Each structure stands twice: as C-alpha cells, then as structure tokens.
Amino acid sequence: MADEREIEERLAWVEASVRRIAGSVSPPVTLPPHPYADTAELSDAVKQLISAGQTIQAIQVHRQETGAGLAEAKSAIESFSG
C-alpha cells in the first residue's frame, strides 16, 4: 500500500501531466491555478535545499508541495537562487 508521500508524489505528477496536456492542445486550455498552494512561494525546506546547492531536489520538493509543473517550479527556484 502506498504511503502518504508516495500518494502526494503521484498526485503532483498527475496534476503536472494534466497541465502539460492542457497546454499542448489546440487551442490551449488554461487551467486555474493550483487551489492549495502559491507556486511562487517557496517553503523553508525548498529554500534550505537551494542554499545547500541541491537545485534538482528543490525543484522536486517544490513540485510536490505546490503541484507546479516542471517549468514553473524551475523558474521559481531559479528566481530565488539567481
């Protein structure tokens, strides 16, 4: 049986997939923002990973926490660290 973290990771993956698909159809479908998190706001855990030079892990955690897509999460991390 899947633990809570695995379920959250799977859900974040599904949400990111839906956003990718919605953006790839013609005409693109605009989805509302993720209802539970501000994808521009970085948690303390993500900030610590960035400070430790663990950018990829920071992106992964940010996506899990917010449901952000890969490009959106990468942009948020880069804007904080850059």
N, CA, C and O atoms as a GROMACS GRO file, in nm:
protein
  328
    1MET      N    1   0.084  -0.118   0.000
    1MET     CA    2   0.000   0.000   0.000
    1MET      C    3   0.089   0.124   0.000
    1MET      O    4   0.191   0.129   0.068
    2ALA      N    5   0.049   0.223  -0.075
    2ALA     CA    6   0.128   0.346  -0.088
    2ALA      C    7   0.118   0.430   0.038
    2ALA      O    8   0.012   0.442   0.099
    3ASP      N    9   0.232   0.489   0.077
    3ASP     CA   10   0.229   0.579   0.191
    3ASP      C   11   0.185   0.718   0.145
    3ASP      O   12   0.170   0.742   0.026
    4GLU      N   13   0.165   0.807   0.239
    4GLU     CA   14   0.113   0.941   0.209
    4GLU      C   15   0.204   1.018   0.114
    4GLU      O   16   0.156   1.086   0.024
    5ARG      N   17   0.334   1.008   0.134
    5ARG     CA   18   0.428   1.081   0.047
    5ARG      C   19   0.419   1.029  -0.097
    5ARG      O   20   0.419   1.108  -0.192
    6GLU      N   21   0.412   0.899  -0.113
    6GLU     CA   22   0.402   0.842  -0.248
    6GLU      C   23   0.273   0.887  -0.316
    6GLU      O   24   0.273   0.916  -0.436
    7ILE      N   25   0.166   0.892  -0.242
    7ILE     CA   26   0.038   0.938  -0.297
    7ILE      C   27   0.048   1.083  -0.339
    7ILE      O   28   0.001   1.121  -0.446
    8GLU      N   29   0.110   1.166  -0.255
    8GLU     CA   30   0.128   1.307  -0.289
    8GLU      C   31   0.214   1.323  -0.413
    8GLU      O   32   0.185   1.408  -0.498
    9GLU      N   33   0.320   1.243  -0.425
    9GLU     CA   34   0.407   1.249  -0.542
    9GLU      C   35   0.330   1.209  -0.668
    9GLU      O   36   0.343   1.274  -0.772
   10ARG      N   37   0.252   1.104  -0.658
   10ARG     CA   38   0.173   1.059  -0.772
   10ARG      C   39   0.070   1.165  -0.812
   10ARG      O   40   0.050   1.190  -0.931
   11LEU      N   41   0.006   1.225  -0.715
   11LEU     CA   42  -0.094   1.328  -0.743
   11LEU      C   43  -0.027   1.449  -0.809
   11LEU      O   44  -0.082   1.506  -0.904
   12ALA      N   45   0.088   1.489  -0.760
   12ALA     CA   46   0.160   1.602  -0.820
   12ALA      C   47   0.197   1.570  -0.965
   12ALA      O   48   0.189   1.656  -1.052
   13TRP      N   49   0.237   1.445  -0.990
   13TRP     CA   50   0.270   1.403  -1.126
   13TRP      C   51   0.147   1.409  -1.215
   13TRP      O   52   0.155   1.458  -1.328
   14VAL      N   53   0.035   1.361  -1.166
   14VAL     CA   54  -0.089   1.364  -1.244
   14VAL      C   55  -0.129   1.508  -1.273
   14VAL      O   56  -0.165   1.541  -1.387
   15GLU      N   57  -0.124   1.594  -1.173
   15GLU     CA   58  -0.160   1.734  -1.193
   15GLU      C   59  -0.068   1.801  -1.295
   15GLU      O   60  -0.114   1.876  -1.381
   16ALA      N   61   0.062   1.775  -1.286
   16ALA     CA   62   0.156   1.832  -1.381
   16ALA      C   63   0.128   1.780  -1.522
   16ALA      O   64   0.138   1.854  -1.620
   17SER      N   65   0.094   1.653  -1.532
   17SER     CA   66   0.063   1.593  -1.662
   17SER      C   67  -0.060   1.658  -1.723
   17SER      O   68  -0.062   1.688  -1.842
   18VAL      N   69  -0.163   1.679  -1.643
   18VAL     CA   70  -0.285   1.742  -1.692
   18VAL      C   71  -0.254   1.884  -1.741
   18VAL      O   72  -0.305   1.925  -1.845
   19ARG      N   73  -0.172   1.956  -1.668
   19ARG     CA   74  -0.136   2.092  -1.710
   19ARG      C   75  -0.057   2.090  -1.842
   19ARG      O   76  -0.079   2.174  -1.928
   20ARG      N   77   0.035   1.993  -1.857
   20ARG     CA   78   0.110   1.981  -1.982
   20ARG      C   79   0.017   1.950  -2.098
   20ARG      O   80   0.028   2.011  -2.205
   21ILE      N   81  -0.074   1.857  -2.078
   21ILE     CA   82  -0.168   1.820  -2.185
   21ILE      C   83  -0.257   1.938  -2.219
   21ILE      O   84  -0.281   1.966  -2.336
   22ALA      N   85  -0.307   2.005  -2.118
   22ALA     CA   86  -0.396   2.119  -2.142
   22ALA      C   87  -0.326   2.228  -2.222
   22ALA      O   88  -0.390   2.294  -2.304
   23GLY      N   89  -0.198   2.246  -2.201
   23GLY     CA   90  -0.124   2.348  -2.274
   23GLY      C   91  -0.082   2.305  -2.413
   23GLY      O   92  -0.041   2.388  -2.493
   24SER      N   93  -0.093   2.174  -2.443
   24SER     CA   94  -0.046   2.126  -2.572
   24SER      C   95  -0.156   2.109  -2.676
   24SER      O   96  -0.127   2.086  -2.794
   25VAL      N   97  -0.282   2.118  -2.635
   25VAL     CA   98  -0.390   2.103  -2.731
   25VAL      C   99  -0.414   2.235  -2.803
   25VAL      O  100  -0.367   2.340  -2.760
   26SER      N  101  -0.487   2.225  -2.914
   26SER     CA  102  -0.513   2.347  -2.990
   26SER      C  103  -0.663   2.370  -2.997
   26SER      O  104  -0.735   2.285  -3.050
   27PRO      N  105  -0.712   2.481  -2.946
   27PRO     CA  106  -0.640   2.586  -2.875
   27PRO      C  107  -0.604   2.540  -2.733
   27PRO      O  108  -0.673   2.455  -2.676
   28PRO      N  109  -0.498   2.596  -2.677
   28PRO     CA  110  -0.458   2.557  -2.542
   28PRO      C  111  -0.569   2.584  -2.440
   28PRO      O  112  -0.645   2.681  -2.452
   29VAL      N  113  -0.577   2.498  -2.343
   29VAL     CA  114  -0.674   2.512  -2.235
   29VAL      C  115  -0.602   2.575  -2.117
   29VAL      O  116  -0.498   2.525  -2.075
   30THR      N  117  -0.655   2.682  -2.065
   30THR     CA  118  -0.596   2.746  -1.950
   30THR      C  119  -0.664   2.693  -1.824
   30THR      O  120  -0.786   2.705  -1.808
   31LEU      N  121  -0.585   2.636  -1.737
   31LEU     CA  122  -0.638   2.582  -1.612
   31LEU      C  123  -0.621   2.685  -1.502
   31LEU      O  124  -0.529   2.766  -1.505
   32PRO      N  125  -0.712   2.683  -1.405
   32PRO     CA  126  -0.695   2.774  -1.291
   32PRO      C  127  -0.571   2.736  -1.212
   32PRO      O  128  -0.523   2.623  -1.224
   33PRO      N  129  -0.518   2.828  -1.134
   33PRO     CA  130  -0.401   2.796  -1.052
   33PRO      C  131  -0.432   2.683  -0.956
   33PRO      O  132  -0.548   2.656  -0.923
   34HIS      N  133  -0.326   2.617  -0.912
   34HIS     CA  134  -0.341   2.510  -0.814
   34HIS      C  135  -0.414   2.564  -0.692
   34HIS      O  136  -0.374   2.667  -0.639
   35PRO      N  137  -0.520   2.498  -0.648
   35PRO     CA  138  -0.604   2.556  -0.542
   35PRO      C  139  -0.544   2.555  -0.402
   35PRO      O  140  -0.595   2.623  -0.313
   36TYR      N  141  -0.437   2.480  -0.380
   36TYR     CA  142  -0.388   2.463  -0.243
   36TYR      C  143  -0.256   2.528  -0.212
   36TYR      O  144  -0.213   2.528  -0.097
   37ALA      N  145  -0.189   2.584  -0.312
   37ALA     CA  146  -0.058   2.640  -0.285
   37ALA      C  147  -0.026   2.752  -0.382
   37ALA      O  148  -0.069   2.752  -0.497
   38ASP      N  149   0.051   2.846  -0.333
   38ASP     CA  150   0.103   2.953  -0.418
   38ASP      C  151   0.234   2.901  -0.476
   38ASP      O  152   0.332   2.885  -0.404
   39THR      N  153   0.234   2.874  -0.606
   39THR     CA  154   0.352   2.812  -0.667
   39THR      C  155   0.473   2.904  -0.669
   39THR      O  156   0.584   2.858  -0.694
   40ALA      N  157   0.454   3.032  -0.643
   40ALA     CA  158   0.567   3.125  -0.638
   40ALA      C  159   0.629   3.129  -0.499
   40ALA      O  160   0.743   3.173  -0.484
   41GLU      N  161   0.556   3.085  -0.399
   41GLU     CA  162   0.604   3.086  -0.261
   41GLU      C  163   0.687   2.961  -0.235
   41GLU      O  164   0.643   2.850  -0.262
   42LEU      N  165   0.807   2.980  -0.184
   42LEU     CA  166   0.895   2.867  -0.156
   42LEU      C  167   0.893   2.836  -0.007
   42LEU      O  168   0.903   2.925   0.077
   43SER      N  169   0.881   2.708   0.024
   43SER     CA  170   0.881   2.666   0.163
   43SER      C  171   1.022   2.675   0.220
   43SER      O  172   1.120   2.688   0.147
   44ASP      N  173   1.031   2.666   0.351
   44ASP     CA  174   1.162   2.668   0.416
   44ASP      C  175   1.245   2.548   0.372
   44ASP      O  176   1.367   2.559   0.355
   45ALA      N  177   1.180   2.433   0.353
   45ALA     CA  178   1.253   2.312   0.310
   45ALA      C  179   1.315   2.333   0.173
   45ALA      O  180   1.429   2.293   0.150
   46VAL      N  181   1.241   2.396   0.082
   46VAL     CA  182   1.292   2.422  -0.052
   46VAL      C  183   1.405   2.524  -0.046
   46VAL      O  184   1.506   2.508  -0.114
   47LYS      N  185   1.390   2.626   0.035
   47LYS     CA  186   1.495   2.727   0.049
   47LYS      C  187   1.624   2.664   0.103
   47LYS      O  188   1.734   2.701   0.062
   48GLN      N  189   1.610   2.570   0.196
   48GLN     CA  190   1.728   2.502   0.251
   48GLN      C  191   1.799   2.420   0.144
   48GLN      O  192   1.922   2.418   0.137
   49LEU      N  193   1.720   2.352   0.061
   49LEU     CA  194   1.779   2.273  -0.047
   49LEU      C  195   1.853   2.363  -0.146
   49LEU      O  196   1.962   2.329  -0.191
   50ILE      N  197   1.794   2.477  -0.178
   50ILE     CA  198   1.861   2.571  -0.268
   50ILE      C  199   1.992   2.619  -0.206
   50ILE      O  200   2.095   2.623  -0.274
   51SER      N  201   1.988   2.654  -0.080
   51SER     CA  202   2.108   2.703  -0.010
   51SER      C  203   2.218   2.598  -0.006
   51SER      O  204   2.336   2.630  -0.006
   52ALA      N  205   2.176   2.470  -0.003
   52ALA     CA  206   2.272   2.360   0.001
   52ALA      C  207   2.320   2.321  -0.139
   52ALA      O  208   2.397   2.227  -0.155
   53GLY      N  209   2.273   2.394  -0.240
   53GLY     CA  210   2.314   2.364  -0.377
   53GLY      C  211   2.242   2.246  -0.440
   53GLY      O  212   2.287   2.193  -0.541
   54GLN      N  213   2.133   2.205  -0.381
   54GLN     CA  214   2.057   2.090  -0.429
   54GLN      C  215   1.936   2.137  -0.511
   54GLN      O  216   1.821   2.121  -0.471
   55THR      N  217   1.967   2.194  -0.626
   55THR     CA  218   1.864   2.257  -0.709
   55THR      C  219   1.761   2.157  -0.760
   55THR      O  220   1.641   2.184  -0.753
   56ILE      N  221   1.805   2.043  -0.809
   56ILE     CA  222   1.711   1.943  -0.862
   56ILE      C  223   1.617   1.895  -0.753
   56ILE      O  224   1.496   1.883  -0.775
   57GLN      N  225   1.671   1.867  -0.636
   57GLN     CA  226   1.586   1.824  -0.524
   57GLN      C  227   1.490   1.934  -0.484
   57GLN      O  228   1.374   1.907  -0.451
   58ALA      N  229   1.536   2.059  -0.488
   58ALA     CA  230   1.449   2.172  -0.454
   58ALA      C  231   1.332   2.180  -0.551
   58ALA      O  232   1.218   2.204  -0.511
   59ILE      N  233   1.360   2.161  -0.679
   59ILE     CA  234   1.253   2.162  -0.779
   59ILE      C  235   1.155   2.050  -0.754
   59ILE      O  236   1.034   2.071  -0.759
   60GLN      N  237   1.205   1.931  -0.725
   60GLN     CA  238   1.117   1.816  -0.698
   60GLN      C  239   1.028   1.841  -0.577
   60GLN      O  240   0.908   1.815  -0.582
   61VAL      N  241   1.086   1.889  -0.471
   61VAL     CA  242   1.008   1.915  -0.349
   61VAL      C  243   0.906   2.025  -0.374
   61VAL      O  244   0.791   2.014  -0.330
   62HIS      N  245   0.946   2.131  -0.443
   62HIS     CA  246   0.854   2.241  -0.473
   62HIS      C  247   0.736   2.189  -0.555
   62HIS      O  248   0.621   2.228  -0.530
   63ARG      N  249   0.761   2.104  -0.652
   63ARG     CA  250   0.653   2.048  -0.734
   63ARG      C  251   0.559   1.963  -0.648
   63ARG      O  252   0.437   1.969  -0.664
   64GLN      N  253   0.616   1.886  -0.558
   64GLN     CA  254   0.534   1.803  -0.470
   64GLN      C  255   0.447   1.888  -0.378
   64GLN      O  256   0.330   1.857  -0.355
   65GLU      N  257   0.505   1.994  -0.327
   65GLU     CA  258   0.433   2.080  -0.233
   65GLU      C  259   0.324   2.164  -0.299
   65GLU      O  260   0.221   2.192  -0.238
   66THR      N  261   0.348   2.204  -0.424
   66THR     CA  262   0.257   2.301  -0.486
   66THR      C  263   0.178   2.249  -0.605
   66THR      O  264   0.077   2.309  -0.643
   67GLY      N  265   0.221   2.138  -0.663
   67GLY     CA  266   0.157   2.091  -0.785
   67GLY      C  267   0.203   2.166  -0.908
   67GLY      O  268   0.144   2.150  -1.015
   68ALA      N  269   0.307   2.246  -0.895
   68ALA     CA  270   0.360   2.323  -1.008
   68ALA      C  271   0.416   2.228  -1.114
   68ALA      O  272   0.462   2.119  -1.083
   69GLY      N  273   0.411   2.272  -1.237
   69GLY     CA  274   0.475   2.199  -1.345
   69GLY      C  275   0.625   2.216  -1.337
   69GLY      O  276   0.675   2.297  -1.260
   70LEU      N  277   0.696   2.140  -1.419
   70LEU     CA  278   0.842   2.144  -1.415
   70LEU      C  279   0.895   2.283  -1.449
   70LEU      O  280   0.980   2.336  -1.376
   71ALA      N  281   0.847   2.342  -1.557
   71ALA     CA  282   0.897   2.473  -1.597
   71ALA      C  283   0.865   2.579  -1.493
   71ALA      O  284   0.948   2.665  -1.463
   72GLU      N  285   0.746   2.573  -1.437
   72GLU     CA  286   0.704   2.669  -1.335
   72GLU      C  287   0.790   2.656  -1.209
   72GLU      O  288   0.833   2.756  -1.152
   73ALA      N  289   0.814   2.532  -1.167
   73ALA     CA  290   0.895   2.509  -1.047
   73ALA      C  291   1.040   2.552  -1.071
   73ALA      O  292   1.101   2.615  -0.985
   74LYS      N  293   1.094   2.518  -1.188
   74LYS     CA  294   1.231   2.556  -1.222
   74LYS      C  295   1.246   2.708  -1.220
   74LYS      O  296   1.345   2.760  -1.170
   75SER      N  297   1.149   2.777  -1.275
   75SER     CA  298   1.151   2.923  -1.278
   75SER      C  299   1.148   2.981  -1.136
   75SER      O  300   1.220   3.075  -1.106
   76ALA      N  301   1.063   2.925  -1.051
   76ALA     CA  302   1.054   2.973  -0.913
   76ALA      C  303   1.186   2.954  -0.838
   76ALA      O  304   1.230   3.041  -0.764
   77ILE      N  305   1.248   2.837  -0.859
   77ILE     CA  306   1.374   2.808  -0.791
   77ILE      C  307   1.485   2.900  -0.843
   77ILE      O  308   1.563   2.954  -0.766
   78GLU      N  309   1.490   2.916  -0.976
   78GLU     CA  310   1.594   3.000  -1.034
   78GLU      C  311   1.579   3.146  -0.994
   78GLU      O  312   1.679   3.215  -0.975
   79SER      N  313   1.456   3.192  -0.981
   79SER     CA  314   1.436   3.333  -0.943
   79SER      C  315   1.478   3.356  -0.798
   79SER      O  316   1.520   3.467  -0.763
   80PHE      N  317   1.468   3.255  -0.714
   80PHE     CA  318   1.511   3.268  -0.576
   80PHE      C  319   1.663   3.262  -0.566
   80PHE      O  320   1.724   3.341  -0.494
   81SER      N  321   1.723   3.169  -0.639
   81SER     CA  322   1.868   3.148  -0.626
   81SER      C  323   1.949   3.239  -0.717
   81SER      O  324   2.070   3.252  -0.701
   82GLY      N  325   1.883   3.300  -0.813
   82GLY     CA  326   1.960   3.377  -0.910
   82GLY      C  327   1.943   3.521  -0.893
   82GLY      O  328   2.003   3.599  -0.967
   0.00000   0.00000   0.00000
